[in-house]
Amino acid sequence: MVYVYLQRPDNGQWVVVGRYAHDRGGIGRFRYAPSYIESGARWTIDPVNLPLVADREWTAPRYAGLHDILRDASPDAWGQGLIRRETGVGENATPFHYLLNSGNGDRWGALAVGTGRKPNIAGLGSPRIDTLDDLVKELLAIANHQPAINPSVRRRLFATASLGGVRPKLTVRDGDTYWLAKPTIHTDITDIARLEAATQRWGSEAGLNFAQATYRSMEGGRGVVLVKRFDREGPQRFMTASSATLLQVQYPPVTPADVAGASYPRLAEELRRIGAPSEDWKELFGRMVFNAMVGNDDDHCRNHAVYYRERDGAWRLSPAFDVVPSTEDTPKTLQLQLSRGSREISRVSILADYRRFGFHAIEEAQRFMGTLIERIADTFDIIRDQLPPDMVEVMELRVQTNKVLLLGEAGPENKPARKPKP
């Protein structure tokens, strides 16, 4: 059994929010702590799967008995690889094992775990941004299974195994701001870091809420993208939940239901259900259009999230992150369904479920979509020189082709969409 700790959104204090037990049969159980309920705390750590109810035990149906929100606070492929190298555990380690063996200092969101009845949380000891070059050298040495360049730096990087995602990464601090640093690696066919930084800015220039990102050229010609972490500011961490958690699906998927349940319209409905305002539903629609336009087919349900903003008293759609266009042929589909049963990048698929994004009439959705597509195309020139040189013509042609595809014959004002075939 472990205790689950939460950093309160209102005053920053760490409290025991509940306890989690994992039995030999692989069943996980979570219960809110009576002290947390009695304190008058109003924050549920998972607005979909773990409502704030006293004297109720919640079992976990996914991830070998690990509750979705605890899976969110656990490492993905990169961090899991570090843990296996440190502990010697095999590939059959459970999600619970990775949760226990990743440190609290760099977890995603505002949760932590431990065996003590009182929270004892490590401070945000992320290295300073001015040490980035040495950190990236060591990070790439780890990724390439090379000996340590600087053993003390390596030990520090192994302490950040709680980070998610597949690619090598680390967190660096610049004052009260925390940046996720991801370098281009030797297997990349283009400068992925530069491509990601340019795309994040592109989304912002087009009027969408994208996480701030910047690109740095490092010693030896390496590129690193720095993406601002939205889940922390100074010493305060913010509660977060992935869209996999909101949609109650497992990612990577293990059943057909996981695939069928992952869609933009369903995610918009979950945003509505947890109290996010209508502007967030339309923002999600805009991101779907943007991903279709630029060919970001890595838009899986762990690359979308919500976070709790105390000043709003509500869960909100997080800034967009990990938006990276495909470097191969222009995708014909996205990972999330654009409308019920369809992953096809098409005008029909995008507009078919317009009401679920809060649009009252098809014409309203068409105007929103048409205006956004024009902005995406118009702002390409702003980020053109920030793209990897070998991707400029690829992206220019892709945007031109997809603009015609998605606007259709009628242009921005558009004629009514056809209903998708059953």
Secondary structure, DSSP 8 states (H G I E B T S, - for coil): -EEEEEE-TTT--EEEEEEEEE-TTS-EEEEE-HHHHHTT----SBTTTB---TT-EEE--SGGG--HHHHHTS--HHHHHHHHHHH---TT--HHHHHHTS-STT-SSSEEEESSSS---------BGGGHHHHHHHHHHHHTT---SSHHHHHHHHTTTT--SSS--EEEEETTEEEEEEE--TT-SS-HHHHHHHHHHHHHHTT--B--EEEEE-GGG-EEEEEE-TTEETTEE--EEEHHHHHT--SS--SHHHHHT-BHHHHHHHHHHTT--HHHHHHHHHHHHHHHHHT-----TTS-EEEEETTTTEEEE--B------SSS--SB-SSBSBTTB-B-SHHHHHTTGGGGT-SSHHHHHHHHHHHHHHHHHTHHHHGGGS-GGGHHHHHHHHHHHHHHHH-TTGGG---------
